[in-house]
Amino acid sequence: MRKPAAGAYQAAVTHLQVPAQQLIFVDDRQPNVDAAAAAGLKAIRFTGCAKTLEEELQQMGLEF
C-alpha cells in the first residue's frame, strides 16, 4: 500500500499498536495529509520551514 490510500494509514496504526488519534503524521503533500487526517491521525503539512513545524508540534503538546 502507498499513501494516500486509506489502508496505508491503517497499516501503520496497526503496526505501531497506538490509537490513530495519538499519532502525528507529517508530509509535504496535501493529499497525504488529508488522507491521514481522514484516517484519524493528527496531520501536519510540512512546508519546508522547520521552525513552523516545530511550532505546530508544540501546539499539539509536544515539547522539545
C-alpha positions in Angstrom: 0.0 0.0 0.0 1.0 3.6 -0.6 -0.1 7.0 0.6 -2.7 8.3 0.2 -4.6 5.0 0.2 -6.5 4.7 3.5 -5.1 1.2 4.1 -1.6 2.6 4.3 -2.5 4.7 7.4 -4.5 1.8 9.0 -1.5 -0.5 8.5 0.7 2.0 10.3 -1.7 2.3 13.2 -1.9 -1.5 13.4 1.8 -2.0 13.2 2.5 0.7 15.9 -0.3 -0.5 18.1 -1.2 3.0 19.0 -4.6 4.7 18.6 -4.7 6.8 15.5 -5.6 9.9 17.4 -2.3 9.6 19.3 -0.2 9.7 16.1 1.1 12.7 14.3 1.6 12.4 10.6 3.9 15.0 8.8 4.1 15.2 5.0 4.7 17.8 2.3 1.8 16.7 0.1 -1.7 17.9 0.9 -3.5 14.8 -0.4 -1.4 12.6 2.0 -2.1 15.0 4.9 -5.8 15.0 4.1 -5.9 11.2 3.9 -4.1 10.8 7.2 -6.5 13.2 8.9 -9.4 11.3 7.4 -7.9 8.1 9.0 -8.0 9.8 12.4 -4.3 10.8 12.7 -3.3 14.3 13.6 -1.8 15.6 10.4 0.5 18.5 9.5 1.6 19.7 6.1 5.3 20.4 6.1 6.0 23.5 4.0 9.8 23.4 4.3 10.2 25.5 7.3 11.5 23.6 10.3 10.6 26.4 12.7 6.9 26.4 11.6 6.8 22.6 12.0 8.3 22.9 15.5 5.7 25.5 16.4 2.8 23.3 15.1 4.1 20.3 17.0 4.4 22.3 20.2 0.8 23.5 19.7 -0.2 19.8 19.7 1.5 19.4 23.1 4.9 18.1 22.1 7.9 19.5 24.0 11.5 19.6 22.8 
